[in-house]
Amino acid sequence: MYPTEESDPFCLSAASATRLLTDAPWRRFASMGDSLAAGTGDPSPGYANLGWPDRLAGTLRRVRPDLAYLNAAKIGATTAKTLANQVGPVLEFGPDLIHISCGANDIWRPDPDLAEIGWNLRRIFERAAETGAQLTTFTLGSAFVVPGFPDWHDRVRALNDITRELAATHAAVLVDMWSHPVNSRPNLLSADRVHFSTSGQAVMASELVKGLVDVLRAHPVTSDRAPE
């Protein structure tokens, strides 16, 4: 029997997530990249039909009702397209919390250029970091394998290594989905056998909340909200 959102051991309840982020200072949240950053996934029985970015934005909005939210991510976006088409609008938005996830569509090519992928990702992270915003990112999970690419997991590992390096360089919150236990769930993937269904989206949102809590604990902030 599959878990529901209420029984999922990897999911935080809405109340718990909100309580954990009570002192969150972020007022402008933006996500950019590909379908992972967009929160693409099929509905799962027992889970709210929401991608992880909308879930996180909802939690932050319960803490900060004036939260502004922009999801500039596009299904199918490559690192080059993200750099060319999304970075500008995201920076113009003026975010103080930025999520970056892309590269999967680059390694889907017959002969991916890892040097080019790495250069594009470095520029994306550098430009985002120049804003002073808190950055967040994911590694790709191991649950799906692309038919026709016997070296698929090697490609994913290479991309994940780049992502981990950039996260460490820019003090980004890194949610490492590669070896997360949720990868073993039979109902994790959507019908396309690529994207995490909303059960996986719920887990990713919860893991990001936990990562942001770690940031708050390391760098406590004084809330400027009026007393309730």
Disulfide bonds with the S-S distance in Angstrom:
none
